[in-house]
């Protein structure tokens, strides 16, 4: 790898108050630590109207104009415009110290594909990071990413860090599409799914000295991060939905053969237990169906999902249709017995509830498979 090939990327939207400090630091890096390397500085402007562009031009920074709005859009546009393979980016608000860039660059030159500047491993200045972000949002999102995607012994500590260094050719392999703040989570998820070699280095985070409403919206952007994380994990929905579904049916079967039982002063495995277990089977299938629809668009190698998606084109559909007809017949039988009582009274017996649950589950699975096959063909 060519040590003298580095692109500094700074996304910008009306950052004239802090941009001079940021560009001065990058300029000092070029003159001192990086004097022997080919360094370019790119400002990916996202529609600034406060003089940020003029400030960048005074520092001889290459300004590019991203017409698509959004943090992720500005970064993607800047990355594709970069001339060098080593790219390092951070925000233009001076909360990240660009003078610490050399630590991230050294890690990349040691062979890593992606290096993250971890705020939680470093020093966070007082009031630099909101309590809910520092102790709730970022740790929870980071934990979910580590559980779902990180198969290495090195765990990520700060999934939302906006100070990162990576190889452009690796980034292009990850095929990142997010245009908003969720870009940060998608980048990590896609890198981990591609078995990227990553590292973290401690960095400092400083208080935002600007007196304005921040671009980041806690609830909106937090949910976009969460949805983006789950979007790439149909396996999670398959496993969790299947566990809930099978456990609920285990309770129903136990209630049919062994209930009701008296447990201390409580009656269990009776009609009410079956009723709540029925809800469990529906909830489990609902979660499982979400993963099926995701898999229909992503073609992940999840055997049970791929089996379901190929069902319509396979002989397995015949077997499933037979189950569907049996379920519909059992359900119709219950309706018929109810009609004999003029739809006034239906004996809520355990067998009736179990048959109803079985029929409804088969119909639910059939409709989920049918809708997933429609989505697959969009």
Secondary structure, 3 states (H helix, E strand, C coil): CCCCEEEEEEEECCCHHHHHHHHHHHHHHHHCCCCCCEEEEEEEECCCCCCHHHHHHHCCCEEEECCCCCHHHHHHHHHHHCCCCEEEECCCCCCECHHHHHHHHHHHHCCCCEEEEEEEEEEECCCCCCHHHHHHHHHHHHHHHHHHCCCCCCCCCCCCCCCEEEEHHHHHHHCCCCCCCCHHHHHHHHHHHCCCCEEEEEEEECCCCCCCCCCCCHHHHHHHHHHHHHHCCHHHHHHHHHHHHHHHHHHHHHHHHHCCEEECCEEECCHHHHHHHHHHHHHHHHHHHHHHHHHHHHCCCCHHHHHHHCCCCCCHHHHHHHHHHHHHHHHHHHHHHHHHCCCCCCCCCHHHHHHHHHHHHHHHHHHHHHHHHHHHCC
